[in-house]
Amino acid sequence: MTLYIQPYQFRRMVRQQQQPQQRALNVNIMEQEDAYVLSALVPGLKAEDLNIQVLENMISIEGEYQSADAEYLLNELPSGAFRRALRLPAEIQSEKVQAKIADGVLTLNLPKAESAKPKKINISVN
């Protein structure tokens, strides 16, 4: 396999990507009976690199990828700061939220508040 590179075009592309820009964090959210489960790809980040806040039904995730001061031919890996704020359909029990990072994937378990869980009503027969 032969790779042909045209240096001029790549240098111009690298310069365009080096401009600082705020990017959004892409997430997946699943709804379970008693909780929401949020997953996001955060390659190379540790727990101390992230700031996660929960208030009622709002969740905010902030962080920053460290960028190397090297000159690349092509630079597609994430760099710079990111922020994502989401409003969920139901209130969250913020004191019971669990977060973990494994293999570059952030997983948040967001338990629903008792008032948001469906309640079964028994019907009495006369």
Phi and psi restraints in degrees (value plus and minus 20) as a CYANA .aco file:
   2 THR   PHI    -136.1   -96.1
   2 THR   PSI     114.2   154.2
   3 LEU   PHI    -131.2   -91.2
   3 LEU   PSI     100.6   140.6
   4 TYR   PHI    -124.0   -84.0
   4 TYR   PSI     109.2   149.2
   5 ILE   PHI    -139.4   -99.4
   5 ILE   PSI     113.0   153.0
   6 GLN   PHI    -123.1   -83.1
   6 GLN   PSI      80.0   120.0
   7 PRO   PHI     -77.0   -37.0
   7 PRO   PSI     -60.0   -20.0
   8 TYR   PHI     -80.5   -40.5
   8 TYR   PSI     -67.1   -27.1
   9 GLN   PHI     -84.5   -44.5
   9 GLN   PSI     -60.3   -20.3
  10 PHE   PHI     -87.7   -47.7
  10 PHE   PSI     -59.0   -19.0
  11 ARG   PHI     -81.9   -41.9
  11 ARG   PSI     -58.9   -18.9
  12 ARG   PHI     -86.5   -46.5
  12 ARG   PSI     -58.9   -18.9
  13 MET   PHI     -87.4   -47.4
  13 MET   PSI     -59.9   -19.9
  14 VAL   PHI     -82.8   -42.8
  14 VAL   PSI     -62.2   -22.2
  15 ARG   PHI     -82.9   -42.9
  15 ARG   PSI     -57.8   -17.8
  16 GLN   PHI     -85.9   -45.9
  16 GLN   PSI     -57.3   -17.3
  17 GLN   PHI     -98.4   -58.4
  17 GLN   PSI     -37.1     2.9
  18 GLN   PHI     -97.7   -57.7
  18 GLN   PSI     -31.3     8.7
  19 GLN   PHI     -87.1   -47.1
  19 GLN   PSI     112.1   152.1
  20 PRO   PHI     -86.1   -46.1
  20 PRO   PSI     115.0   155.0
  21 GLN   PHI    -167.1  -127.1
  21 GLN   PSI     124.0   164.0
  22 GLN   PHI    -103.9   -63.9
  22 GLN   PSI     111.0   151.0
  23 ARG   PHI    -139.9   -99.9
  23 ARG   PSI     136.8   176.8
  24 ALA   PHI    -111.2   -71.2
  24 ALA   PSI     130.3   170.3
  25 LEU   PHI    -109.7   -69.7
  25 LEU   PSI     106.3   146.3
  26 ASN   PHI    -100.8   -60.8
  26 ASN   PSI     115.7   155.7
  27 VAL   PHI    -154.6  -114.6
  27 VAL   PSI     139.2   179.2
  28 ASN   PHI    -138.4   -98.4
  28 ASN   PSI     118.0   158.0
  29 ILE   PHI    -149.5  -109.5
  29 ILE   PSI     107.3   147.3
  30 MET   PHI    -132.8   -92.8
  30 MET   PSI     122.7   162.7
  31 GLU   PHI    -123.1   -83.1
  31 GLU   PSI     106.7   146.7
  32 GLN   PHI    -129.5   -89.5
  32 GLN   PSI     158.0   198.0
  33 GLU   PHI     -80.1   -40.1
  33 GLU   PSI     -61.0   -21.0
  34 ASP   PHI    -140.4  -100.4
  34 ASP   PSI     -12.3    27.7
  35 ALA   PHI    -180.9  -140.9
  35 ALA   PSI     145.1   185.1
  36 TYR   PHI    -128.0   -88.0
  36 TYR   PSI     125.0   165.0
  37 VAL   PHI    -141.0  -101.0
  37 VAL   PSI      98.2   138.2
  38 LEU   PHI    -126.6   -86.6
  38 LEU   PSI     113.6   153.6
  39 SER   PHI    -146.6  -106.6
  39 SER   PSI     119.5   159.5
  40 ALA   PHI    -166.7  -126.7
  40 ALA   PSI     124.6   164.6
  41 LEU   PHI    -104.4   -64.4
  41 LEU   PSI     102.3   142.3
  42 VAL   PHI    -153.8  -113.8
  42 VAL   PSI      46.0    86.0
  43 PRO   PHI     -82.7   -42.7
  43 PRO   PSI     112.4   152.4
  44 GLY   PHI      62.0   102.0
  44 GLY   PSI     -23.0    17.0
  45 LEU   PHI    -115.4   -75.4
  45 LEU   PSI     130.3   170.3
  46 LYS   PHI    -130.4   -90.4
  46 LYS   PSI     151.6   191.6
  47 ALA   PHI     -77.6   -37.6
  47 ALA   PSI     -59.2   -19.2
  48 GLU   PHI     -93.2   -53.2
  48 GLU   PSI     -31.2     8.8
  49 ASP   PHI    -104.0   -64.0
  49 ASP   PSI     -29.2    10.8
  50 LEU   PHI    -133.1   -93.1
  50 LEU   PSI     127.8   167.8
  51 ASN   PHI    -143.8  -103.8
  51 ASN   PSI      93.5   133.5
  52 ILE   PHI    -137.3   -97.3
  52 ILE   PSI     109.3   149.3
  53 GLN   PHI    -150.8  -110.8
  53 GLN   PSI     121.2   161.2
  54 VAL   PHI    -148.6  -108.6
  54 VAL   PSI     110.2   150.2
  55 LEU   PHI    -161.2  -121.2
  55 LEU   PSI      95.7   135.7
  56 GLU   PHI      33.4    73.4
  56 GLU   PSI    -126.9   -86.9
  57 ASN   PHI    -132.5   -92.5
  57 ASN   PSI      -4.3    35.7
  58 MET   PHI    -124.3   -84.3
  58 MET   PSI     117.8   157.8
  59 ILE   PHI    -148.1  -108.1
  59 ILE   PSI     116.8   156.8
  60 SER   PHI    -146.9  -106.9
  60 SER   PSI     110.2   150.2
  61 ILE   PHI    -144.9  -104.9
  61 ILE   PSI     103.8   143.8
  62 GLU   PHI    -149.0  -109.0
  62 GLU   PSI     131.1   171.1
  63 GLY   PHI    -193.1  -153.1
  63 GLY   PSI    -198.3  -158.3
  64 GLU   PHI    -170.5  -130.5
  64 GLU   PSI     110.7   150.7
  65 TYR   PHI    -104.8   -64.8
  65 TYR   PSI     114.3   154.3
  66 GLN   PHI     -98.0   -58.0
  66 GLN   PSI     114.3   154.3
  67 SER   PHI    -126.0   -86.0
  67 SER   PSI     120.4   160.4
  68 ALA   PHI    -106.4   -66.4
  68 ALA   PSI     126.1   166.1
  69 ASP   PHI    -110.6   -70.6
  69 ASP   PSI      38.6    78.6
  70 ALA   PHI    -138.7   -98.7
  70 ALA   PSI     140.1   180.1
  71 GLU   PHI    -121.3   -81.3
  71 GLU   PSI      96.6   136.6
  72 TYR   PHI    -122.8   -82.8
  72 TYR   PSI     133.5   173.5
  73 LEU   PHI     -93.9   -53.9
  73 LEU   PSI     -59.3   -19.3
  74 LEU   PHI    -164.5  -124.5
  74 LEU   PSI     107.5   147.5
  75 ASN   PHI    -147.1  -107.1
  75 ASN   PSI      81.1   121.1
  76 GLU   PHI    -134.1   -94.1
  76 GLU   PSI     -25.7    14.3
  77 LEU   PHI     -92.3   -52.3
  77 LEU   PSI     129.3   169.3
  78 PRO   PHI     -85.2   -45.2
  78 PRO   PSI     125.6   165.6
  79 SER   PHI    -170.9  -130.9
  79 SER   PSI     135.5   175.5
  80 GLY   PHI      69.4   109.4
  80 GLY   PSI    -194.9  -154.9
  81 ALA   PHI    -102.4   -62.4
  81 ALA   PSI     132.7   172.7
  82 PHE   PHI    -160.9  -120.9
  82 PHE   PSI     136.5   176.5
  83 ARG   PHI    -171.7  -131.7
  83 ARG   PSI     119.4   159.4
  84 ARG   PHI    -162.1  -122.1
  84 ARG   PSI     107.2   147.2
  85 ALA   PHI    -141.2  -101.2
  85 ALA   PSI     111.1   151.1
  86 LEU   PHI    -149.8  -109.8
  86 LEU   PSI     123.6   163.6
  87 ARG   PHI    -128.2   -88.2
  87 ARG   PSI     100.3   140.3
  88 LEU   PHI    -111.1   -71.1
  88 LEU   PSI     139.2   179.2
  89 PRO   PHI     -89.1   -49.1
  89 PRO   PSI     -37.2     2.8
  90 ALA   PHI    -157.1  -117.1
  90 ALA   PSI     139.2   179.2
  91 GLU   PHI     -87.1   -47.1
  91 GLU   PSI     131.2   171.2
  92 ILE   PHI    -133.9   -93.9
  92 ILE   PSI     124.0   164.0
  93 GLN   PHI    -102.0   -62.0
  93 GLN   PSI      75.2   115.2
  94 SER   PHI     -84.2   -44.2
  94 SER   PSI     -48.4    -8.4
  95 GLU   PHI     -95.1   -55.1
  95 GLU   PSI     -32.5     7.5
  96 LYS   PHI    -130.4   -90.4
  96 LYS   PSI     -10.8    29.2
  97 VAL   PHI     -88.5   -48.5
  97 VAL   PSI     116.0   156.0
  98 GLN   PHI    -139.7   -99.7
  98 GLN   PSI     115.8   155.8
  99 ALA   PHI    -149.7  -109.7
  99 ALA   PSI     122.1   162.1
 100 LYS   PHI    -169.1  -129.1
 100 LYS   PSI     132.4   172.4
 101 ILE   PHI    -142.1  -102.1
 101 ILE   PSI     105.4   145.4
 102 ALA   PHI    -162.3  -122.3
 102 ALA   PSI     107.4   147.4
 103 ASP   PHI      34.4    74.4
 103 ASP   PSI      18.6    58.6
 104 GLY   PHI      58.4    98.4
 104 GLY   PSI      -7.3    32.7
 105 VAL   PHI    -138.4   -98.4
 105 VAL   PSI     102.7   142.7
 106 LEU   PHI    -107.7   -67.7
 106 LEU   PSI     108.3   148.3
 107 THR   PHI    -144.7  -104.7
 107 THR   PSI     104.3   144.3
 108 LEU   PHI    -134.2   -94.2
 108 LEU   PSI     110.1   150.1
 109 ASN   PHI    -122.9   -82.9
 109 ASN   PSI      93.5   133.5
 110 LEU   PHI    -132.5   -92.5
 110 LEU   PSI      72.7   112.7
 111 PRO   PHI     -88.3   -48.3
 111 PRO   PSI     118.4   158.4
 112 LYS   PHI     -92.3   -52.3
 112 LYS   PSI     129.5   169.5
 113 ALA   PHI     -89.2   -49.2
 113 ALA   PSI     134.4   174.4
 114 GLU   PHI     -77.1   -37.1
 114 GLU   PSI     -56.3   -16.3
 115 SER   PHI     -88.4   -48.4
 115 SER   PSI     -40.2    -0.2
 116 ALA   PHI    -112.3   -72.3
 116 ALA   PSI     -34.7     5.3
 117 LYS   PHI     -97.4   -57.4
 117 LYS   PSI     122.5   162.5
 118 PRO   PHI     -88.8   -48.8
 118 PRO   PSI     120.5   160.5
 119 LYS   PHI    -134.5   -94.5
 119 LYS   PSI     117.9   157.9
 120 LYS   PHI    -108.7   -68.7
 120 LYS   PSI     111.9   151.9
 121 ILE   PHI    -125.8   -85.8
 121 ILE   PSI     103.7   143.7
 122 ASN   PHI    -103.8   -63.8
 122 ASN   PSI     117.2   157.2
 123 ILE   PHI    -120.9   -80.9
 123 ILE   PSI     106.0   146.0
 124 SER   PHI    -108.9   -68.9
 124 SER   PSI     122.4   162.4
 125 VAL   PHI    -126.5   -86.5
 125 VAL   PSI     105.8   145.8
